[in-house]
């Protein structure tokens, strides 16, 4: 039986987060080219890391959900989760993070369609 130390698992986890952050940076560059123009990848990655840290307290950890949270932060501003359209969903402690983000995705689609 192979045993992987906790230290090795931490290294794997950090590397997975780095890869995920890099993928979110690429996504943001495609989705928001004007916002990202002239910004270094490291600066955008730092933004993604801040968003990841901010939303982790809401149980949001999946890579796609972190990307959506970064997207919503650029669209609606820092702490979008405190805005009237999102606060009720984000406040449901028993709702898993992925489901919170799916509900917010639907709300955003509806809001945009109503414009």
N, C-alpha and C positions, 0 to 999 in steps of 0.2 A: 504494500500500500504506500502510495506517495503522500507525503505530508508537505503542505505549503505553509510556510511561516506567516504569521500575521504581518510581518514587515514586508514580505514579498507580495502579499495581497494588497497592502497599502500602495506599493509601487505600481502594481497592475491597475489599481483603481485610479491613481493619479494620471497614469498614461492614458487610460480610457477617457478621463475627463478632458485632458489636453486634446485628444483626437476629436472628441465631441465639440469642444469649444472652437476648434479650427473649422469643423464642418458648419457650425452656426455662423462663424465669421464669413465663410463663403456664401452662405444663404443670405445673410444681411447685405453683402455687397451686391448680390443679384437683385434682391427685393428693394433695396434703398440705395441705388447707385449715387444719387446726388448727396445723400447724407454721408455716405462712406467715402466719397471722392476726397482724395488728399489726406486721408487718415491712414496711419500705419496699421498693419494687422495686429500688432501688439496692443495698440490703443483700443481697437475694436474688441479684441480678446479680453482685455481688462473690463470693458463694459459688459461683455457676456458673463464673465466671472462674477461681477457684482450682481447682475440680474439673477444668475444661478443661486447665489447666496441669499438674495432677498426672497426669492420664491420658495426656497427649500423649507422655510418655516410654515408654508401652506401645504407641504407634502408634495410639492411639484419637483420631480427629479428626473423624469424621462427626458431624453435628449430632445425629442420633438416638442415636448411641452416647454422646455427651457427656450427653444427657438421661438415658439409662439409668444412666450412671455417677453422675450427681447423685442419681438415684432410689436407687441402691444405697448411696450415701453416707448419705442420710437414713435408710434402712432398717437398715443394718448398721454405720454409723459411718465415721469418717475412716479412710482406708487400708484399706478393705474388701478390697483386692487382696492384703493380707498375711494374710487369714484363711484357715483350712484349706480351706474350700470353694472358694476362688478362686485361691489362690497358684499351684497347678500350671498352670492355664490362663494366668494372667497372665505366668508365667515362660517361656512358649514364645516365644522371640524370633522364630522364623521364621513364626509365625502372625500374619496381619494383624489389626490392631486390631478391625475389624468382626467377624471370626470369633471373636475372644476374647469380645466382648460377646455375640454370639449364643449361644455355649456357656454363658456365665454366665446369660443370660436363661433358658435351658432348665433350668439347675440351680436357679434360684430358683423357677421354676414347679413343679419336682419337689419341692423342699423344702416349699413352701407346701401342695402337694397331700398331702404326707405328714403334715402336722400334724393 
